[in-house]
């Protein structure tokens, strides 16, 4: 609670560390899970770009540093973060970054997690065109 208070009042800057807070979305106590969701909502209301800016770092940390996460736990955390990425321009940029991440990833867990994130984005004509344009980045991972 203290850390979230400091973050929301701009006394502490956060980047990839959001993962440490988001890990509490898998806590057994429902009140703690609800507090994390409230924190994410409040953080998003401070600026729609904040969660978007941290998202890639969060996915990387979840994939590399938290190998013990099950697939469903990762998906729950990623969905909660992705709920706040709604702008078309953010989605376009994110799809490009995720495709490049897929190309440069070395771990199967990273491939799976990155592919899941791509699948959860809102697809528009521009997104499909971007995916087609970036096909070389992910074609090897389709095999």
N, C-alpha and C positions, 0 to 999 in steps of 0.2 A: 504494500500500500504506500509506503514512504517513497519508494522509487517511482511508482506511477505518478504520485503527487508531484515529485520533482520534475519529471518529464513533462507532464501536462502544464506546469507553470514555468516552463522554459528555463529551469535551473540546471537541467541535465540534458545533454544532447544524446540522442540514441540513433544507432545505425543497425548493424547486424545483431545487436544485443536484443532486439525485439524478440528474437527467437527464444531467449531465456524466459521471457514473460509468456510468450505464446505456448511454450511447453506446458504451462499450467492449464491449458485447455484440455489436457488429458488427465488432470487431477481427479481423484475420486470424489472430492467434495464439490457438490454442485454450486455452492456459493462462490468458491474460488473460480470455477469456470465462468460463472456469470460476471464476476468482477473483471476478468480478463476481457470478456466481450464488451463490457462497458468501457474499459480502458481503450480498446481499439476504436470503438465508436467515438469517444471523446477526442482521441488522437486524430481521427479522420475529420472531425468537425473543425479542428484547428487549421486544417489545410488538406485538400484532397490529394496533394502530391506526397505527403509524408509517408504513408504506407507504401505507395507505389515506388518511391525512391529507395526504400529498404527491402523491397520484395526479393530481388535477385540475390542479395547477400543472405537473406533469410533462407531461401531455398538451398543455397550452397552450404550454409552451416547445417541445416537440417539433414542434408544428404551426406555430408562428410563427417561432421562431429557427433552426430547422434545416430549412429548406425543401428542402435538398439531399437529405434522406432519401427513399429510395424507399418505396413503399407496403409492400413486404415487410420492409424494415428497421424501419419504424415498428411494424408488426404484431408483429414479433419482440420488440421492446423492450416494447411495451404488454402482450403476453401474459406476459412474464416478471414484470412488475409485478403484473398482475391475478391471477397464481397465488396471491398472498398476500391477496387480498380474498375471503374465504370466508363471513364472517358474514352472515346474512340482513339484519340491521339495516343493516350497512354497504352492502350491495347496494341496499337500498331507498333509502337516502339518496343513494347514488351515482347511481342511475338518475334521480332527480329533478334532481340537479346537472348531469348530462350532458345531459338534455333541455333545461334552461335554457341551458346552454352552446351547444347546437345552435341554439336560437332566437336567441341574441345573437351568434353567430359571423358574420363577414363574409367569410371566405376559404373557397373550396371545399375546400381542403386540411383546414381545421379541421372542416368538415362531414363529410368522408370519415373522418377519424381519430376523431371523436367517435362517428359512427355505428358504426364498427368496435368501439369500446369497449363501446357499448351491446349490440351483438350477441354479445359474448363473456361477458356476465354470465349467471349462473345464474338462469333464469326460474322464478318461482313464481307462484301465484295472485295474491299481493300485488303482485308486480312487474308482472304483466299489468294489474291494476287501476290501478296507478300510471301505467303507460304510457297507458292509456285516459284517465285523468284529465288527463294532461299533453299530450294529442293536439294542442292548439292551439300548443304550443311547437315542434313539429317537423313539422306538416302541410305547411308551405311547402317544407320541404327534401325532401319525398317526390316533388315534381313534377319 
